[in-house]
Amino acid sequence: MFGKVSLKVLPLGKPELPDVKEALRIYREMPHGYLEEKAKEKLRRMGYKILFREEAPEWIKRVGSPDIIAVKDGEYLLAEVKPSSQLKRYSQAKTRLILVTDVEEGKTIEVWGLKELEA
């Protein structure tokens, strides 16, 4: 069971995650773990290898504990999963939404919503 949603078990013992509509239905039940698994699936489809923290280079370990560490062709990618009910509500207005944070350079940051996870 995943929240209150039954998952199909694939031959390798991995659960098959629900599609975007089902994700919206269960969003409030277990958002972080669900979104993290969907992000890992997308990164794998994009050719990334998901690393365990112990496999990451020391320079990544020194900056913190990102939810996902991935590598492709020697390029590392860090992902931090942050469910946000406020951003979700704002996105329903179907207008441009800018996320402002205290990082030095925003152009190195991508924001993925549920639809981008399925693409």
C-alpha positions in Angstrom: 0.0 0.0 0.0 1.1 3.5 -0.7 -1.0 5.8 1.5 -4.5 4.4 0.7 -3.5 3.5 -2.9 -2.7 -0.1 -3.9 0.4 -0.3 -6.1 1.0 -3.1 -8.7 4.2 -5.0 -8.1 6.4 -5.4 -11.1 8.5 -8.6 -11.7 11.5 -7.1 -10.0 9.5 -6.3 -6.9 9.3 -2.6 -7.6 5.9 -0.9 -7.2 4.5 0.8 -10.2 3.6 4.4 -9.2 0.3 5.9 -10.2 -0.1 8.5 -13.0 -0.5 12.2 -12.4 -4.3 12.2 -11.8 -3.8 9.5 -9.1 -0.9 11.5 -7.7 -3.2 14.5 -7.3 -5.7 12.4 -5.4 -3.1 11.1 -3.0 -1.0 14.3 -2.8 -2.1 15.2 0.8 -1.5 11.7 2.1 2.2 11.1 1.4 3.5 13.9 -0.7 7.3 13.9 0.0 8.0 10.2 -0.5 5.7 10.0 -3.5 7.3 13.0 -5.2 10.8 11.8 -4.5 10.1 8.4 -6.2 8.5 10.1 -9.2 11.5 12.4 -9.5 13.9 9.4 -9.4 11.8 7.7 -12.1 12.0 10.7 -14.4 15.8 11.1 -13.8 16.3 7.5 -14.7 14.3 7.9 -17.9 16.6 10.9 -18.7 19.6 8.6 -18.3 20.7 9.5 -14.8 22.0 7.0 -12.3 20.6 7.6 -8.8 23.3 7.5 -6.1 23.1 6.6 -2.5 24.5 9.3 -0.2 27.5 7.0 0.6 28.3 6.9 -3.2 28.4 10.7 -3.6 31.6 12.6 -3.8 32.8 14.3 -0.6 32.1 17.8 -2.0 28.4 16.9 -2.3 28.3 15.4 1.2 29.8 18.6 2.6 27.0 20.8 1.3 24.2 18.8 2.9 21.9 16.0 2.4 19.8 16.5 -0.8 16.9 14.1 -1.3 18.3 12.9 -4.6 21.8 12.7 -5.9 22.2 11.7 -9.5 24.9 11.5 -12.1 25.0 11.3 -15.9 28.2 11.5 -18.0 30.2 12.8 -15.1 27.7 15.7 -14.3 26.1 15.6 -10.9 22.5 16.7 -10.2 21.1 17.4 -6.7 17.3 17.4 -6.1 15.5 18.6 -3.1 11.8 17.6 -2.9 9.6 20.2 -1.3 5.8 19.8 -1.4 4.1 23.2 -1.0 0.4 23.6 -0.6 0.8 27.4 -1.0 2.6 27.1 -4.3 0.0 24.5 -5.4 -2.8 26.9 -4.7 -1.1 29.7 -6.6 -0.4 27.5 -9.6 -4.2 26.9 -9.9 -4.5 30.5 -11.0 -2.9 29.4 -14.3 -0.7 32.5 -14.4 3.1 32.9 -14.3 4.5 32.1 -10.8 8.0 33.1 -9.8 9.7 31.3 -6.9 12.2 33.5 -5.1 14.7 32.0 -2.8 18.1 33.0 -1.3 20.3 31.1 -3.8 23.1 33.0 -5.5 22.1 32.2 -9.0 18.5 31.1 -9.9 19.2 30.1 -13.5 20.8 26.8 -12.3 17.5 25.8 -10.7 14.6 24.0 -12.3 11.2 23.5 -10.8 9.2 20.4 -11.7 5.6 20.0 -11.0 3.6 16.7 -11.3 3.1 17.1 -15.1 6.8 17.5 -15.6 7.5 14.3 -13.6 5.3 12.4 -16.2 7.0 13.9 -19.3 
